[in-house]
Amino acid sequence: MSAHCQLTGAEPVFGRKISHSHRRTSRRFDPNIQNKRYWLPGEGRHVRLRLSARAVRTVDIIGIEAAVARIRARGERV
């Protein structure tokens, strides 16, 4: 599960690359996964999360406590 977002669940999708001559070959679209370290004040510790760039913006909006609650609700370990 290398290219997998812990918050949104974004994972690779597969499609076709089309060349100039219109030949189709398989390719993989990976989400923009970043490793981020956040301070979790409720537990008094840092957490290291693997998030997509979109999820990083989501954490900025909803806060780290709500984001960790969503991750745990999905059944992932933090």
mmCIF file of the N, C-alpha and C atoms, coordinates in Angstrom:
data_MODEL
# 
_entry.id   MODEL 
# 
loop_
_atom_site.group_PDB 
_atom_site.id 
_atom_site.type_symbol 
_atom_site.label_atom_id 
_atom_site.label_alt_id 
_atom_site.label_comp_id 
_atom_site.label_asym_id 
_atom_site.label_entity_id 
_atom_site.label_seq_id 
_atom_site.pdbx_PDB_ins_code 
_atom_site.Cartn_x 
_atom_site.Cartn_y 
_atom_site.Cartn_z 
_atom_site.occupancy 
_atom_site.B_iso_or_equiv 
_atom_site.pdbx_formal_charge 
_atom_site.auth_seq_id 
_atom_site.auth_comp_id 
_atom_site.auth_asym_id 
_atom_site.auth_atom_id 
_atom_site.pdbx_PDB_model_num 
ATOM 1   N N  . MET A 1 1  ? 0.831   -1.184 0.000   1.00 0.00 ? 1  MET A N  1 
ATOM 2   C CA . MET A 1 1  ? 0.000   0.000  0.000   1.00 0.00 ? 1  MET A CA 1 
ATOM 3   C C  . MET A 1 1  ? 0.874   1.246  0.000   1.00 0.00 ? 1  MET A C  1 
ATOM 4   N N  . SER A 1 2  ? 1.753   1.339  -0.960  1.00 0.00 ? 2  SER A N  1 
ATOM 5   C CA . SER A 1 2  ? 2.680   2.456  -0.962  1.00 0.00 ? 2  SER A CA 1 
ATOM 6   C C  . SER A 1 2  ? 2.021   3.763  -1.352  1.00 0.00 ? 2  SER A C  1 
ATOM 7   N N  . ALA A 1 3  ? 1.187   3.767  -2.380  1.00 0.00 ? 3  ALA A N  1 
ATOM 8   C CA . ALA A 1 3  ? 0.556   5.005  -2.847  1.00 0.00 ? 3  ALA A CA 1 
ATOM 9   C C  . ALA A 1 3  ? -0.887  5.030  -2.370  1.00 0.00 ? 3  ALA A C  1 
ATOM 10  N N  . HIS A 1 4  ? -1.079  5.163  -1.048  1.00 0.00 ? 4  HIS A N  1 
ATOM 11  C CA . HIS A 1 4  ? -2.399  5.111  -0.455  1.00 0.00 ? 4  HIS A CA 1 
ATOM 12  C C  . HIS A 1 4  ? -2.514  6.210  0.589   1.00 0.00 ? 4  HIS A C  1 
ATOM 13  N N  . CYS A 1 5  ? -3.573  7.022  0.506   1.00 0.00 ? 5  CYS A N  1 
ATOM 14  C CA . CYS A 1 5  ? -3.790  8.122  1.449   1.00 0.00 ? 5  CYS A CA 1 
ATOM 15  C C  . CYS A 1 5  ? -4.570  7.601  2.649   1.00 0.00 ? 5  CYS A C  1 
ATOM 16  N N  . GLN A 1 6  ? -4.091  7.906  3.844   1.00 0.00 ? 6  GLN A N  1 
ATOM 17  C CA . GLN A 1 6  ? -4.755  7.421  5.046   1.00 0.00 ? 6  GLN A CA 1 
ATOM 18  C C  . GLN A 1 6  ? -6.063  8.149  5.328   1.00 0.00 ? 6  GLN A C  1 
ATOM 19  N N  . LEU A 1 7  ? -6.199  9.390  4.910   1.00 0.00 ? 7  LEU A N  1 
ATOM 20  C CA . LEU A 1 7  ? -7.408  10.164 5.212   1.00 0.00 ? 7  LEU A CA 1 
ATOM 21  C C  . LEU A 1 7  ? -8.498  9.969  4.159   1.00 0.00 ? 7  LEU A C  1 
ATOM 22  N N  . THR A 1 8  ? -8.177  10.149 2.908   1.00 0.00 ? 8  THR A N  1 
ATOM 23  C CA . THR A 1 8  ? -9.190  10.085 1.853   1.00 0.00 ? 8  THR A CA 1 
ATOM 24  C C  . THR A 1 8  ? -9.320  8.705  1.236   1.00 0.00 ? 8  THR A C  1 
ATOM 25  N N  . GLY A 1 9  ? -8.331  7.847  1.432   1.00 0.00 ? 9  GLY A N  1 
ATOM 26  C CA . GLY A 1 9  ? -8.364  6.522  0.833   1.00 0.00 ? 9  GLY A CA 1 
ATOM 27  C C  . GLY A 1 9  ? -7.979  6.519  -0.632  1.00 0.00 ? 9  GLY A C  1 
ATOM 28  N N  . ALA A 1 10 ? -7.427  7.629  -1.136  1.00 0.00 ? 10 ALA A N  1 
ATOM 29  C CA . ALA A 1 10 ? -7.025  7.703  -2.539  1.00 0.00 ? 10 ALA A CA 1 
ATOM 30  C C  . ALA A 1 10 ? -5.945  6.665  -2.818  1.00 0.00 ? 10 ALA A C  1 
ATOM 31  N N  . GLU A 1 11 ? -6.101  5.936  -3.903  1.00 0.00 ? 11 GLU A N  1 
ATOM 32  C CA . GLU A 1 11 ? -5.121  4.934  -4.295  1.00 0.00 ? 11 GLU A CA 1 
ATOM 33  C C  . GLU A 1 11 ? -4.936  4.990  -5.799  1.00 0.00 ? 11 GLU A C  1 
ATOM 34  N N  . PRO A 1 12 ? -3.939  4.284  -6.326  1.00 0.00 ? 12 PRO A N  1 
ATOM 35  C CA . PRO A 1 12 ? -3.678  4.359  -7.763  1.00 0.00 ? 12 PRO A CA 1 
ATOM 36  C C  . PRO A 1 12 ? -4.868  3.888  -8.600  1.00 0.00 ? 12 PRO A C  1 
ATOM 37  N N  . VAL A 1 13 ? -5.044  4.534  -9.737  1.00 0.00 ? 13 VAL A N  1 
ATOM 38  C CA . VAL A 1 13 ? -6.025  4.090  -10.724 1.00 0.00 ? 13 VAL A CA 1 
ATOM 39  C C  . VAL A 1 13 ? -5.260  3.804  -12.012 1.00 0.00 ? 13 VAL A C  1 
ATOM 40  N N  . PHE A 1 14 ? -5.834  2.988  -12.855 1.00 0.00 ? 14 PHE A N  1 
ATOM 41  C CA . PHE A 1 14 ? -5.150  2.573  -14.064 1.00 0.00 ? 14 PHE A CA 1 
ATOM 42  C C  . PHE A 1 14 ? -5.870  3.094  -15.286 1.00 0.00 ? 14 PHE A C  1 
ATOM 43  N N  . GLY A 1 15 ? -5.106  3.397  -16.306 1.00 0.00 ? 15 GLY A N  1 
ATOM 44  C CA . GLY A 1 15 ? -5.685  3.919  -17.536 1.00 0.00 ? 15 GLY A CA 1 
ATOM 45  C C  . GLY A 1 15 ? -4.758  3.630  -18.705 1.00 0.00 ? 15 GLY A C  1 
ATOM 46  N N  . ARG A 1 16 ? -4.893  4.431  -19.744 1.00 0.00 ? 16 ARG A N  1 
ATOM 47  C CA . ARG A 1 16 ? -4.099  4.243  -20.954 1.00 0.00 ? 16 ARG A CA 1 
ATOM 48  C C  . ARG A 1 16 ? -3.309  5.498  -21.269 1.00 0.00 ? 16 ARG A C  1 
ATOM 49  N N  . LYS A 1 17 ? -2.069  5.298  -21.694 1.00 0.00 ? 17 LYS A N  1 
ATOM 50  C CA . LYS A 1 17 ? -1.258  6.378  -22.230 1.00 0.00 ? 17 LYS A CA 1 
ATOM 51  C C  . LYS A 1 17 ? -1.413  6.312  -23.740 1.00 0.00 ? 17 LYS A C  1 
ATOM 52  N N  . ILE A 1 18 ? -1.673  7.450  -24.371 1.00 0.00 ? 18 ILE A N  1 
ATOM 53  C CA . ILE A 1 18 ? -1.867  7.472  -25.822 1.00 0.00 ? 18 ILE A CA 1 
ATOM 54  C C  . ILE A 1 18 ? -0.733  8.282  -26.439 1.00 0.00 ? 18 ILE A C  1 
ATOM 55  N N  . SER A 1 19 ? 0.052   7.648  -27.288 1.00 0.00 ? 19 SER A N  1 
ATOM 56  C CA . SER A 1 19 ? 1.197   8.301  -27.909 1.00 0.00 ? 19 SER A CA 1 
ATOM 57  C C  . SER A 1 19 ? 0.752   9.186  -29.059 1.00 0.00 ? 19 SER A C  1 
ATOM 58  N N  . HIS A 1 20 ? 1.696   9.866  -29.654 1.00 0.00 ? 20 HIS A N  1 
ATOM 59  C CA . HIS A 1 20 ? 1.399   10.730 -30.793 1.00 0.00 ? 20 HIS A CA 1 
ATOM 60  C C  . HIS A 1 20 ? 0.823   9.920  -31.959 1.00 0.00 ? 20 HIS A C  1 
ATOM 61  N N  . SER A 1 21 ? 1.315   8.693  -32.120 1.00 0.00 ? 21 SER A N  1 
ATOM 62  C CA . SER A 1 21 ? 0.801   7.839  -33.198 1.00 0.00 ? 21 SER A CA 1 
ATOM 63  C C  . SER A 1 21 ? -0.494  7.125  -32.790 1.00 0.00 ? 21 SER A C  1 
ATOM 64  N N  . HIS A 1 22 ? -0.993  7.445  -31.605 1.00 0.00 ? 22 HIS A N  1 
ATOM 65  C CA . HIS A 1 22 ? -2.251  6.940  -31.068 1.00 0.00 ? 22 HIS A CA 1 
ATOM 66  C C  . HIS A 1 22 ? -2.184  5.476  -30.633 1.00 0.00 ? 22 HIS A C  1 
ATOM 67  N N  . ARG A 1 23 ? -0.996  4.986  -30.345 1.00 0.00 ? 23 ARG A N  1 
ATOM 68  C CA . ARG A 1 23 ? -0.858  3.645  -29.764 1.00 0.00 ? 23 ARG A CA 1 
ATOM 69  C C  . ARG A 1 23 ? -1.208  3.753  -28.286 1.00 0.00 ? 23 ARG A C  1 
ATOM 70  N N  . ARG A 1 24 ? -1.933  2.775  -27.771 1.00 0.00 ? 24 ARG A N  1 
ATOM 71  C CA . ARG A 1 24 ? -2.359  2.799  -26.371 1.00 0.00 ? 24 ARG A CA 1 
ATOM 72  C C  . ARG A 1 24 ? -1.545  1.785  -25.563 1.00 0.00 ? 24 ARG A C  1 
ATOM 73  N N  . THR A 1 25 ? -0.996  2.252  -24.462 1.00 0.00 ? 25 THR A N  1 
ATOM 74  C CA . THR A 1 25 ? -0.292  1.370  -23.541 1.00 0.00 ? 25 THR A CA 1 
ATOM 75  C C  . THR A 1 25 ? -0.808  1.650  -22.133 1.00 0.00 ? 25 THR A C  1 
ATOM 76  N N  . SER A 1 26 ? -0.780  0.649  -21.282 1.00 0.00 ? 26 SER A N  1 
ATOM 77  C CA . SER A 1 26 ? -1.281  0.788  -19.918 1.00 0.00 ? 26 SER A CA 1 
ATOM 78  C C  . SER A 1 26 ? -0.368  1.676  -19.093 1.00 0.00 ? 26 SER A C  1 
ATOM 79  N N  . ARG A 1 27 ? -0.964  2.432  -18.198 1.00 0.00 ? 27 ARG A N  1 
ATOM 80  C CA . ARG A 1 27 ? -0.195  3.240  -17.261 1.00 0.00 ? 27 ARG A CA 1 
ATOM 81  C C  . ARG A 1 27 ? -0.936  3.324  -15.944 1.00 0.00 ? 27 ARG A C  1 
ATOM 82  N N  . ARG A 1 28 ? -0.284  3.908  -14.959 1.00 0.00 ? 28 ARG A N  1 
ATOM 83  C CA . ARG A 1 28 ? -0.831  3.988  -13.614 1.00 0.00 ? 28 ARG A CA 1 
ATOM 84  C C  . ARG A 1 28 ? -0.814  5.437  -13.169 1.00 0.00 ? 28 ARG A C  1 
ATOM 85  N N  . PHE A 1 29 ? -1.930  5.933  -12.644 1.00 0.00 ? 29 PHE A N  1 
ATOM 86  C CA . PHE A 1 29 ? -2.031  7.283  -12.112 1.00 0.00 ? 29 PHE A CA 1 
ATOM 87  C C  . PHE A 1 29 ? -1.933  7.201  -10.593 1.00 0.00 ? 29 PHE A C  1 
ATOM 88  N N  . ASP A 1 30 ? -0.824  7.681  -10.024 1.00 0.00 ? 30 ASP A N  1 
ATOM 89  C CA . ASP A 1 30 ? -0.627  7.643  -8.582  1.00 0.00 ? 30 ASP A CA 1 
ATOM 90  C C  . ASP A 1 30 ? -1.090  8.948  -7.941  1.00 0.00 ? 30 ASP A C  1 
ATOM 91  N N  . PRO A 1 31 ? -1.686  8.877  -6.739  1.00 0.00 ? 31 PRO A N  1 
ATOM 92  C CA . PRO A 1 31 ? -2.008  10.108 -6.021  1.00 0.00 ? 31 PRO A CA 1 
ATOM 93  C C  . PRO A 1 31 ? -0.721  10.749 -5.497  1.00 0.00 ? 31 PRO A C  1 
ATOM 94  N N  . ASN A 1 32 ? -0.775  12.049 -5.262  1.00 0.00 ? 32 ASN A N  1 
ATOM 95  C CA . ASN A 1 32 ? 0.392   12.805 -4.793  1.00 0.00 ? 32 ASN A CA 1 
ATOM 96  C C  . ASN A 1 32 ? 0.535   12.597 -3.285  1.00 0.00 ? 32 ASN A C  1 
ATOM 97  N N  . ILE A 1 33 ? 1.208   11.517 -2.884  1.00 0.00 ? 33 ILE A N  1 
ATOM 98  C CA . ILE A 1 33 ? 1.326   11.137 -1.483  1.00 0.00 ? 33 ILE A CA 1 
ATOM 99  C C  . ILE A 1 33 ? 2.527   11.843 -0.838  1.00 0.00 ? 33 ILE A C  1 
ATOM 100 N N  . GLN A 1 34 ? 2.274   12.437 0.322   1.00 0.00 ? 34 GLN A N  1 
ATOM 101 C CA . GLN A 1 34 ? 3.305   13.133 1.083   1.00 0.00 ? 34 GLN A CA 1 
ATOM 102 C C  . GLN A 1 34 ? 3.328   12.575 2.505   1.00 0.00 ? 34 GLN A C  1 
ATOM 103 N N  . ASN A 1 35 ? 4.505   12.509 3.110   1.00 0.00 ? 35 ASN A N  1 
ATOM 104 C CA . ASN A 1 35 ? 4.629   12.131 4.514   1.00 0.00 ? 35 ASN A CA 1 
ATOM 105 C C  . ASN A 1 35 ? 4.601   13.406 5.339   1.00 0.00 ? 35 ASN A C  1 
ATOM 106 N N  . LYS A 1 36 ? 3.646   13.503 6.276   1.00 0.00 ? 36 LYS A N  1 
ATOM 107 C CA . LYS A 1 36 ? 3.510   14.694 7.107   1.00 0.00 ? 36 LYS A CA 1 
ATOM 108 C C  . LYS A 1 36 ? 3.520   14.291 8.572   1.00 0.00 ? 36 LYS A C  1 
ATOM 109 N N  . ARG A 1 37 ? 4.121   15.146 9.387   1.00 0.00 ? 37 ARG A N  1 
ATOM 110 C CA . ARG A 1 37 ? 4.191   14.915 10.831  1.00 0.00 ? 37 ARG A CA 1 
ATOM 111 C C  . ARG A 1 37 ? 3.403   16.024 11.512  1.00 0.00 ? 37 ARG A C  1 
ATOM 112 N N  . TYR A 1 38 ? 2.416   15.640 12.303  1.00 0.00 ? 38 TYR A N  1 
ATOM 113 C CA . TYR A 1 38 ? 1.551   16.600 12.987  1.00 0.00 ? 38 TYR A CA 1 
ATOM 114 C C  . TYR A 1 38 ? 1.639   16.381 14.489  1.00 0.00 ? 38 TYR A C  1 
ATOM 115 N N  . TRP A 1 39 ? 1.485   17.464 15.247  1.00 0.00 ? 39 TRP A N  1 
ATOM 116 C CA . TRP A 1 39 ? 1.386   17.387 16.701  1.00 0.00 ? 39 TRP A CA 1 
ATOM 117 C C  . TRP A 1 39 ? -0.072  17.123 17.054  1.00 0.00 ? 39 TRP A C  1 
ATOM 118 N N  . LEU A 1 40 ? -0.315  16.082 17.811  1.00 0.00 ? 40 LEU A N  1 
ATOM 119 C CA . LEU A 1 40 ? -1.655  15.713 18.234  1.00 0.00 ? 40 LEU A CA 1 
ATOM 120 C C  . LEU A 1 40 ? -1.818  16.126 19.694  1.00 0.00 ? 40 LEU A C  1 
ATOM 121 N N  . PRO A 1 41 ? -2.405  17.312 19.963  1.00 0.00 ? 41 PRO A N  1 
ATOM 122 C CA . PRO A 1 41 ? -2.436  17.825 21.340  1.00 0.00 ? 41 PRO A CA 1 
ATOM 123 C C  . PRO A 1 41 ? -3.266  16.967 22.289  1.00 0.00 ? 41 PRO A C  1 
ATOM 124 N N  . GLY A 1 42 ? -4.299  16.304 21.806  1.00 0.00 ? 42 GLY A N  1 
ATOM 125 C CA . GLY A 1 42 ? -5.137  15.477 22.675  1.00 0.00 ? 42 GLY A CA 1 
ATOM 126 C C  . GLY A 1 42 ? -4.388  14.297 23.270  1.00 0.00 ? 42 GLY A C  1 
ATOM 127 N N  . GLU A 1 43 ? -3.385  13.802 22.556  1.00 0.00 ? 43 GLU A N  1 
ATOM 128 C CA . GLU A 1 43 ? -2.616  12.655 23.035  1.00 0.00 ? 43 GLU A CA 1 
ATOM 129 C C  . GLU A 1 43 ? -1.205  13.040 23.462  1.00 0.00 ? 43 GLU A C  1 
ATOM 130 N N  . GLY A 1 44 ? -0.837  14.305 23.226  1.00 0.00 ? 44 GLY A N  1 
ATOM 131 C CA . GLY A 1 44 ? 0.485   14.775 23.638  1.00 0.00 ? 44 GLY A CA 1 
ATOM 132 C C  . GLY A 1 44 ? 1.629   14.118 22.882  1.00 0.00 ? 44 GLY A C  1 
ATOM 133 N N  . ARG A 1 45 ? 1.447   13.857 21.604  1.00 0.00 ? 45 ARG A N  1 
ATOM 134 C CA . ARG A 1 45 ? 2.485   13.206 20.803  1.00 0.00 ? 45 ARG A CA 1 
ATOM 135 C C  . ARG A 1 45 ? 2.368   13.629 19.350  1.00 0.00 ? 45 ARG A C  1 
ATOM 136 N N  . HIS A 1 46 ? 3.411   13.315 18.591  1.00 0.00 ? 46 HIS A N  1 
ATOM 137 C CA . HIS A 1 46 ? 3.387   13.549 17.151  1.00 0.00 ? 46 HIS A CA 1 
ATOM 138 C C  . HIS A 1 46 ? 2.835   12.309 16.457  1.00 0.00 ? 46 HIS A C  1 
ATOM 139 N N  . VAL A 1 47 ? 2.163   12.525 15.333  1.00 0.00 ? 47 VAL A N  1 
ATOM 140 C CA . VAL A 1 47 ? 1.733   11.412 14.479  1.00 0.00 ? 47 VAL A CA 1 
ATOM 141 C C  . VAL A 1 47 ? 2.293   11.659 13.088  1.00 0.00 ? 47 VAL A C  1 
ATOM 142 N N  . ARG A 1 48 ? 2.713   10.585 12.442  1.00 0.00 ? 48 ARG A N  1 
ATOM 143 C CA . ARG A 1 48 ? 3.248   10.667 11.086  1.00 0.00 ? 48 ARG A CA 1 
ATOM 144 C C  . ARG A 1 48 ? 2.222   10.033 10.157  1.00 0.00 ? 48 ARG A C  1 
ATOM 145 N N  . LEU A 1 49 ? 1.735   10.822 9.211   1.00 0.00 ? 49 LEU A N  1 
ATOM 146 C CA . LEU A 1 49 ? 0.674   10.365 8.318   1.00 0.00 ? 49 LEU A CA 1 
ATOM 147 C C  . LEU A 1 49 ? 1.147   10.379 6.873   1.00 0.00 ? 49 LEU A C  1 
ATOM 148 N N  . ARG A 1 50 ? 0.607   9.454  6.075   1.00 0.00 ? 50 ARG A N  1 
ATOM 149 C CA . ARG A 1 50 ? 0.843   9.428  4.624   1.00 0.00 ? 50 ARG A CA 1 
ATOM 150 C C  . ARG A 1 50 ? -0.422  9.970  3.977   1.00 0.00 ? 50 ARG A C  1 
ATOM 151 N N  . LEU A 1 51 ? -0.354  11.220 3.513   1.00 0.00 ? 51 LEU A N  1 
ATOM 152 C CA . LEU A 1 51 ? -1.527  11.911 3.011   1.00 0.00 ? 51 LEU A CA 1 
ATOM 153 C C  . LEU A 1 51 ? -1.313  12.364 1.579   1.00 0.00 ? 51 LEU A C  1 
ATOM 154 N N  . SER A 1 52 ? -2.406  12.427 0.832   1.00 0.00 ? 52 SER A N  1 
ATOM 155 C CA . SER A 1 52 ? -2.351  13.043 -0.489  1.00 0.00 ? 52 SER A CA 1 
ATOM 156 C C  . SER A 1 52 ? -2.300  14.554 -0.295  1.00 0.00 ? 52 SER A C  1 
ATOM 157 N N  . ALA A 1 53 ? -1.908  15.277 -1.334  1.00 0.00 ? 53 ALA A N  1 
ATOM 158 C CA . ALA A 1 53 ? -1.817  16.737 -1.236  1.00 0.00 ? 53 ALA A CA 1 
ATOM 159 C C  . ALA A 1 53 ? -3.189  17.330 -0.930  1.00 0.00 ? 53 ALA A C  1 
ATOM 160 N N  . ARG A 1 54 ? -4.235  16.759 -1.476  1.00 0.00 ? 54 ARG A N  1 
ATOM 161 C CA . ARG A 1 54 ? -5.589  17.229 -1.189  1.00 0.00 ? 54 ARG A CA 1 
ATOM 162 C C  . ARG A 1 54 ? -5.940  17.007 0.284   1.00 0.00 ? 54 ARG A C  1 
ATOM 163 N N  . ALA A 1 55 ? -5.529  15.881 0.862   1.00 0.00 ? 55 ALA A N  1 
ATOM 164 C CA . ALA A 1 55 ? -5.814  15.585 2.265   1.00 0.00 ? 55 ALA A CA 1 
ATOM 165 C C  . ALA A 1 55 ? -5.047  16.519 3.191   1.00 0.00 ? 55 ALA A C  1 
ATOM 166 N N  . VAL A 1 56 ? -3.862  16.969 2.791   1.00 0.00 ? 56 VAL A N  1 
ATOM 167 C CA . VAL A 1 56 ? -3.103  17.930 3.603   1.00 0.00 ? 56 VAL A CA 1 
ATOM 168 C C  . VAL A 1 56 ? -3.910  19.215 3.739   1.00 0.00 ? 56 VAL A C  1 
ATOM 169 N N  . ARG A 1 57 ? -4.533  19.664 2.637   1.00 0.00 ? 57 ARG A N  1 
ATOM 170 C CA . ARG A 1 57 ? -5.385  20.855 2.699   1.00 0.00 ? 57 ARG A CA 1 
ATOM 171 C C  . ARG A 1 57 ? -6.624  20.591 3.559   1.00 0.00 ? 57 ARG A C  1 
ATOM 172 N N  . THR A 1 58 ? -7.154  19.381 3.505   1.00 0.00 ? 58 THR A N  1 
ATOM 173 C CA . THR A 1 58 ? -8.308  19.028 4.323   1.00 0.00 ? 58 THR A CA 1 
ATOM 174 C C  . THR A 1 58 ? -7.964  19.100 5.804   1.00 0.00 ? 58 THR A C  1 
ATOM 175 N N  . VAL A 1 59 ? -6.784  18.619 6.177   1.00 0.00 ? 59 VAL A N  1 
ATOM 176 C CA . VAL A 1 59 ? -6.343  18.688 7.568   1.00 0.00 ? 59 VAL A CA 1 
ATOM 177 C C  . VAL A 1 59 ? -6.215  20.140 8.009   1.00 0.00 ? 59 VAL A C  1 
ATOM 178 N N  . ASP A 1 60 ? -5.734  21.008 7.128   1.00 0.00 ? 60 ASP A N  1 
ATOM 179 C CA . ASP A 1 60 ? -5.629  22.427 7.461   1.00 0.00 ? 60 ASP A CA 1 
ATOM 180 C C  . ASP A 1 60 ? -7.007  23.031 7.740   1.00 0.00 ? 60 ASP A C  1 
ATOM 181 N N  . ILE A 1 61 ? -8.031  22.542 7.060   1.00 0.00 ? 61 ILE A N  1 
ATOM 182 C CA . ILE A 1 61 ? -9.380  23.096 7.221   1.00 0.00 ? 61 ILE A CA 1 
ATOM 183 C C  . ILE A 1 61 ? -10.083 22.527 8.452   1.00 0.00 ? 61 ILE A C  1 
ATOM 184 N N  . ILE A 1 62 ? -10.103 21.186 8.593   1.00 0.00 ? 62 ILE A N  1 
ATOM 185 C CA . ILE A 1 62 ? -10.890 20.565 9.664   1.00 0.00 ? 62 ILE A CA 1 
ATOM 186 C C  . ILE A 1 62 ? -10.099 20.380 10.951  1.00 0.00 ? 62 ILE A C  1 
ATOM 187 N N  . GLY A 1 63 ? -8.789  20.437 10.893  1.00 0.00 ? 63 GLY A N  1 
ATOM 188 C CA . GLY A 1 63 ? -7.960  20.244 12.077  1.00 0.00 ? 63 GLY A CA 1 
ATOM 189 C C  . GLY A 1 63 ? -7.472  18.812 12.194  1.00 0.00 ? 63 GLY A C  1 
ATOM 190 N N  . ILE A 1 64 ? -6.363  18.649 12.911  1.00 0.00 ? 64 ILE A N  1 
ATOM 191 C CA . ILE A 1 64 ? -5.727  17.331 13.008  1.00 0.00 ? 64 ILE A CA 1 
ATOM 192 C C  . ILE A 1 64 ? -6.545  16.370 13.865  1.00 0.00 ? 64 ILE A C  1 
ATOM 193 N N  . GLU A 1 65 ? -7.208  16.874 14.919  1.00 0.00 ? 65 GLU A N  1 
ATOM 194 C CA . GLU A 1 65 ? -8.003  15.985 15.777  1.00 0.00 ? 65 GLU A CA 1 
ATOM 195 C C  . GLU A 1 65 ? -9.146  15.341 14.989  1.00 0.00 ? 65 GLU A C  1 
ATOM 196 N N  . ALA A 1 66 ? -9.870  16.144 14.201  1.00 0.00 ? 66 ALA A N  1 
ATOM 197 C CA . ALA A 1 66 ? -10.975 15.614 13.402  1.00 0.00 ? 66 ALA A CA 1 
ATOM 198 C C  . ALA A 1 66 ? -10.455 14.683 12.310  1.00 0.00 ? 66 ALA A C  1 
ATOM 199 N N  . ALA A 1 67 ? -9.292  15.011 11.746  1.00 0.00 ? 67 ALA A N  1 
ATOM 200 C CA . ALA A 1 67 ? -8.717  14.169 10.700  1.00 0.00 ? 67 ALA A CA 1 
ATOM 201 C C  . ALA A 1 67 ? -8.327  12.804 11.254  1.00 0.00 ? 67 ALA A C  1 
ATOM 202 N N  . VAL A 1 68 ? -7.712  12.777 12.431  1.00 0.00 ? 68 VAL A N  1 
ATOM 203 C CA . VAL A 1 68 ? -7.329  11.505 13.050  1.00 0.00 ? 68 VAL A CA 1 
ATOM 204 C C  . VAL A 1 68 ? -8.577  10.700 13.403  1.00 0.00 ? 68 VAL A C  1 
ATOM 205 N N  . ALA A 1 69 ? -9.637  11.381 13.834  1.00 0.00 ? 69 ALA A N  1 
ATOM 206 C CA . ALA A 1 69 ? -10.887 10.678 14.133  1.00 0.00 ? 69 ALA A CA 1 
ATOM 207 C C  . ALA A 1 69 ? -11.445 10.029 12.869  1.00 0.00 ? 69 ALA A C  1 
ATOM 208 N N  . ARG A 1 70 ? -11.373 10.722 11.719  1.00 0.00 ? 70 ARG A N  1 
ATOM 209 C CA . ARG A 1 70 ? -11.840 10.144 10.457  1.00 0.00 ? 70 ARG A CA 1 
ATOM 210 C C  . ARG A 1 70 ? -10.988 8.950  10.043  1.00 0.00 ? 70 ARG A C  1 
ATOM 211 N N  . ILE A 1 71 ? -9.668  9.063  10.237  1.00 0.00 ? 71 ILE A N  1 
ATOM 212 C CA . ILE A 1 71 ? -8.772  7.962  9.877   1.00 0.00 ? 71 ILE A CA 1 
ATOM 213 C C  . ILE A 1 71 ? -9.089  6.736  10.720  1.00 0.00 ? 71 ILE A C  1 
ATOM 214 N N  . ARG A 1 72 ? -9.297  6.945  12.021  1.00 0.00 ? 72 ARG A N  1 
ATOM 215 C CA . ARG A 1 72 ? -9.622  5.824  12.905  1.00 0.00 ? 72 ARG A CA 1 
ATOM 216 C C  . ARG A 1 72 ? -10.994 5.247  12.579  1.00 0.00 ? 72 ARG A C  1 
ATOM 217 N N  . ALA A 1 73 ? -11.934 6.090  12.136  1.00 0.00 ? 73 ALA A N  1 
ATOM 218 C CA . ALA A 1 73 ? -13.255 5.600  11.753  1.00 0.00 ? 73 ALA A CA 1 
ATOM 219 C C  . ALA A 1 73 ? -13.174 4.700  10.515  1.00 0.00 ? 73 ALA A C  1 
ATOM 220 N N  . ARG A 1 74 ? -12.192 4.939  9.656   1.00 0.00 ? 74 ARG A N  1 
ATOM 221 C CA . ARG A 1 74 ? -11.983 4.090  8.474   1.00 0.00 ? 74 ARG A CA 1 
ATOM 222 C C  . ARG A 1 74 ? -11.319 2.763  8.853   1.00 0.00 ? 74 ARG A C  1 
ATOM 223 N N  . GLY A 1 75 ? -10.862 2.639  10.111  1.00 0.00 ? 75 GLY A N  1 
ATOM 224 C CA . GLY A 1 75 ? -10.261 1.398  10.580  1.00 0.00 ? 75 GLY A CA 1 
ATOM 225 C C  . GLY A 1 75 ? -8.756  1.363  10.477  1.00 0.00 ? 75 GLY A C  1 
ATOM 226 N N  . GLU A 1 76 ? -8.128  2.497  10.176  1.00 0.00 ? 76 GLU A N  1 
ATOM 227 C CA . GLU A 1 76 ? -6.668  2.535  10.073  1.00 0.00 ? 76 GLU A CA 1 
ATOM 228 C C  . GLU A 1 76 ? -6.055  2.897  11.424  1.00 0.00 ? 76 GLU A C  1 
ATOM 229 N N  . ARG A 1 77 ? -4.877  2.408  11.641  1.00 0.00 ? 77 ARG A N  1 
ATOM 230 C CA . ARG A 1 77 ? -4.152  2.638  12.893  1.00 0.00 ? 77 ARG A CA 1 
ATOM 231 C C  . ARG A 1 77 ? -3.324  3.912  12.770  1.00 0.00 ? 77 ARG A C  1 
ATOM 232 N N  . VAL A 1 78 ? -3.366  4.750  13.816  1.00 0.00 ? 78 VAL A N  1 
ATOM 233 C CA . VAL A 1 78 ? -2.589  5.989  13.826  1.00 0.00 ? 78 VAL A CA 1 
ATOM 234 C C  . VAL A 1 78 ? -1.613  5.943  14.973  1.00 0.00 ? 78 VAL A C  1 
# 
